[in-house]
Amino acid sequence: MTDIAAMDRALRQAVESGAVPGVVALAGSRDATLYQAAFGTRGLGDATAMSLDTVFAIFSMTKAITSVAAMQLVEAGKLSLDGPLGALCPHLAAPQVLEGFDAAGQPRLRPARRPVTLRHLLTHTAGFSYNTWNPEVGRYQQAVAMPPSRSGKLAVLDMPLVFDPGERWEYGINTDWVGRVVEAAAGRPLPDVLREGVLAPLGMEDTAFLPGPAQRARRAGMHQRDAAGALAPLDWPINETPEFFGGGGGLYSSGPDYLRFTRMLLRGGALEGARVLRPETVALMGENHIGDLLMQPMRTAMPQFSNDFFPFPAVPKNWGLGFMRNITAVPGGRGAGSLAWAGLGNCYFWVDPAAGRSGVLLTQILPFGDKAVLDLLAAFEAAVYAH
């Protein structure tokens, strides 16, 4: 059973202390929603009460949904985990590796020693990175006058690798490339693929790249925390005309919607009569796919967007097909082999197949890895597993 009073208390105290303006949190099992609550307001200066149907920019929590769509195409025989991808996406046919910069500050590139595969992309071992956590990527973008990373321009994907595929783990734009691969293999735009294959079958009516008027009216405001810990509202407009939809971070969603997604995974790929994946595919996604490699600490190169991030530092972590995996149990929380990830605005989820539990916690605060939100997440998770 779960400690409902402890969950309420942790969430309420976070709001009353000013640690967060508002929060939505949910927990589920294979058979039911165990807990759902909203505390605080949708934003500083916005007196509208936070509600369960509040819509959030979920950023990289998009990755898990895109990964499921990719595995649907693997099931259908339209994609393979280890086959070449160049015929679908020419940029992946002959990837280049960034080796450094010459005396004039221009990038030095060489051909990659092996091809990029879908397995590499899904596990963040392809060699792609993010400028948020790798300063060499930011330097490359400046050297070639690349558009800003979050501009929605296709040119932002035209990045070299920072190591040869399969050599190590590094968080990067891999799932944006998964989205492009999915579009090419399915022959349809990514929003259509996700809606038809995942979102509509699961009843995720508030989840989309471009929210409709009803969802926009319920959107939570974004916030920025300064070095002293104070929060201020932050304008974060929706990009209405992107050149591509980011499979790695473009969705808006609500807590109840995302909990339905996690419960589908707990139930082996089906929820309320709708089958999204085969049970064996869900089990495959939850296995370790990076061998002896481990997830590494993410050291910030852009403090305005992210703090250093390395959850459960005493717990070793590797990667499944679209998810972080903790190899051993988290004391007082999720079990070994649980799947999880997060979104830039301090949104978090986990799926624990062994215990049959999942959780979602949503805020809209930058920078990522906010200590106050991580402390709240830990307290919430402990209450979910309390007996």
N, C-alpha and C positions, 0 to 999 in steps of 0.2 A: 504494500500500500504506500501511498505518498502522504507527506505531511502538508496538508493544505494550509493550515495556519502558518507554518513556517514560510511557505511560498508567499502568501499574502503579506506577511510581516516584512520579508526581505524586499519585495517590490515597493511596498508603501514607504518603507524607510528610505529607500533610494530616492524616491520622489520628494519626500518631506525634507530630506537633508539637502536637497538641491543638487545631488550627484547627477541626476538625469531629469530633464523636463517631463518626460513621459516614457512609458514602456508597455509593450505587449508581450506576454509570455504564455506559452502553452506546453502541455505535456500530453503524450498519448501512449496507448498500448496497441497491440494488434487489433483489439476488439472495440476500443472506445477512446474518446477524448477524456483524459483523466483530470485535466485542469486547464482553465483558460481565464485570463484576467487582463484588464487594462487599467493602468494607474497614471495619474498626472494629466497633462494636456498635450495637444499635438505639437506645441511649440512655444518657445519663449515669445511673449507678446501675443499669443493666440490662446484665448481662454477656452477654446473648444476642448471639451474633455476627450482624452484618448479613449478610443473605443476598439472593440475587437476587430471591427471591419476597417480600421484605419489602414491606409495604403502606404507602403514604404518602398523606397528605392533599396532593393536587396543586393545590388552589386554582385559580388562573386558567389552568392548563393544561387545565382543563375547557372553556374558551372555544373552543378549536379543535375539540373533539368536537361541541359544540353547534352550531358554525358549519357543520360538515359535515352534521349533521341538517337544518339549515335549507336547505342547498343541495340536499339530496335532495328536499325539498318544492318547491323551485323547479323542479327537473327534472320533478317530477310535475305541475306546473301548479297546485299548491295555494297557492303563494306567488309573489310577484314582487319583484324587487329594488327597484323604484321606485314601487310602488303604495301607496295609503293603507292604514294598519294599524288604523284606528279601529274598523272593524267586528269585528276580532278581539280587540282590547284597548282598551276604552273610554278608558283613561287616555291613550292615544296619539291619540285623536281630536281633542283640543283642548289640546295641551300648553301649559304656562305657562312663562315665562322669569323667573328671579329677577334683578331689577334692583338689589337692595340691601335696606336695612332703614330703616324710619322711625325717628323720634326715640324711640319706645317700644320699639324693637328688634324690631318685627314685620316680616315679609317684605313687600317690594313686588314684585308680580307683574304681568306683562302677557302677552297671548296671543302665542304664537310666530308669526313671519311666514310660516312655511311648514311643511308637515307633516313628521313623522318617517317615514322609510322604512326598509326592511330594510337597504338599502345603508348608510344612515347608522349604523344600529345595529352592523352588522358591522365598520365602519371607525372606530368611536369618533368620529364627527363629528356625532352626533345632538344633542349638547348636554348629555347626562348626565355627571355626574362622580362622584367618590368623596370621602368626607370624609377618607380617608387622605391625599389629596394636594391637597384644596381646602378651606381653612378656612371659606369661605363656606357650603359644604354642611354642615359641622359646626354652624355657627351657625344655619342654617335648621332642622336637626334638633332642636336645643335649643329654638328658639323655638316650634316646634309640638309639642314633647314626643313626638317620634318614637321608636319602639323602637330599641334598639341595632342597628347595621348588620348584625351577624352573628347576630341573634336568630332568623332564620328566619321572622319575621312578614311577611305580605304588605304591611303598611303601610310597610315600609322601601323599597318600590319606588315609593311615591306621592311621587316627588320632582319638583320643577320642573327645567327645563333651566337651564344657566348661560350659554348663548348660543343663538342661532338655529341650527337644523339646517343643516349644510353650511358653516358659517362658519369653523370651525377644528377642530383635532384636540385632544381631551382625553380621557384615560382615565377610564372610568366604568362605571356599572351597565348599560351597553348590552346586554351579552350575557345578563344576567339577563332583560331584556325580550325578547331573541331567544328564550330558553327559553319564555317565556309565549306568544309568538307561535307557536312551534312546537307547543306543546300545543293551542292553539286551532285551528290549521290542521289538525293531525293528528287531533284529537278524542280524544287519549289522553294520560295523564300523561307528563311528560318522561322519567322513568326507563324507562318502557316503550318510548318512541320511540327512545331512545338504545340500549337493549339490543337491540331487534329490528332496528334499522337499521344500527348501527355495531358495538357491542360483541360481540354473539354472532357475526355473520358473520366478524369478525376474530379470534375466539378469545380475546378479552380477558376471561377468566373472573374475574380479580381486580379488576375495575373496576366500581364501583357507588357510588351516593349513600349507601346504608346497607350497609356491608360485613357479610357473614355471619360466623358464628362462626370459620370457618377463616381468613378474612382478618383478623379482629380479633386472632386469636392471633399474627399475624405483623406487627402494626402497629408502625411506628417511633415512638419518643417525640419530642415537640416540645421545643424548647429556646429560651431567650431569652438573647441576648447583652447584657451591660450596657455602660455607657459606657467602662469600663476594658477591655473585650474579653473578660471572663470569661463562660462559658456556665453556665446553670443549667437543670434540668428545668422544664418549663412544662406545667401541666395543660391539655389541649385536648380536652374531651369531644366525642363525636359527638352532634349534635342528632338525637335519635331521632324527634321529632314536629314537623318543620318545617311551616309552613303552605304553603310552596312549596319546590321543589327548584331550587337556584340554577344555572342554565345558565352562569353566569359564574364559578362557583368551588366547586361542591359535591362533586366526585367524589373518591373514593379510588382509587388504582391502584398498579401495580407497574412497575418498570423494563421487564421484558420485554413486558408488555402495551402500554405506551406506545410502545416501539420498533416494535411491530407496526403501530400507528397511523401512525407517521411513515413506515414503509416502504410502507404502502398509498399514501400521498401521493407518495412517490418513484416508485411504479409506476403512476401515473396513475389511482388510484382502485380498484385491485384487489390482492388478496393471496391467494396459494394457492387460486385458483379462486373466491374470493368477491369480487364486484364491489360496491363501496359507492357510487362515483360514476363518472360518465362521464369519460373523459380530458379532454374539452374543459371540463368543469366544474372539474376540478382546476386546469387551466391558467388558467381565468378567476379562480379564487380567488387565484392567485399573482400576478395583475397588480396594478398600482397603481390604486386606486379613489378616491383623494382629490386627484387633479389636482396642482396646485402646492403643496398643503399639505404640511407635514412633521410627523412626530412631534416633540413638544416634551419638554424635560426634565420629569420628574415630581418636583416639590419637595415634600418631606414636610411634612404638617401634623400627623402623629401619629408621632413618632420611635420609639415603642415597637413600631410595626408595620412601619415602612419607613424606610430611609434615602432620601436623594435618589437617583433612578435615571435614568440616561441611558446605555444601553450604547453602546459604540463612539462616543464623542463626536465623533470626527473623521470619522465615516462618516454621510452623510445617510440618513435613514430615512423611509419613508412607510408606507402600510398597504394590505394586500390585504383579501380578504373573510374576516376572522378571524385575520389574522396580521400581525405586524410584518415589513416588507421592508427589507433594507439595499440601497440603490440602487447602491452601489459595493461592491467586494469588501473583506472584512476582511483586512488584511495577514496572511499566514500561516495564514488560516483560511477560513471560508465564502465562497463566491463571490457575485457580484452577483445580486440577485433571490432570495436565500435567505429562507425563511420561518421565523419563530421566535416564541416568547413564553415565559412563565415563570409561576411560582406563588409566592404570598406567603411560603411556608416555604422559600424559596431552592431551588426546583425549576426546571429550565431544559431547553428542547429547541430544536433547529433542524432544518430540512429544506433541503438544498441540491440543487435539481433539476439544476443545471448539472453539478455534480461527482458526482451520484448518491450523496451521503452524508447521513446524519442522525445526530444524537446526542441523548442524554438523560442528564441528571445530576440526582440526587435527594438532597436533605438535608431536615431538618426543623429549621430555625433561623429565628428572628425576631431583629431586624427584616429585612425584605426588602432586597435589594441589598447583602448582606453582602460586605464586601471580600474576606475570606478565601475565600468560596465563589466569588466572581467571578474571583479569581486562579486558583483551581483549575479552573474552567470554561475559562478561557483556555488554561491549560497542557494540559488534556485535549483541547480543540479543536485546538490546534497539533499534538498527537501524532496526531490522527485524519488530518490532512492532510499529515503528514510523508512524505517520499519518500526 
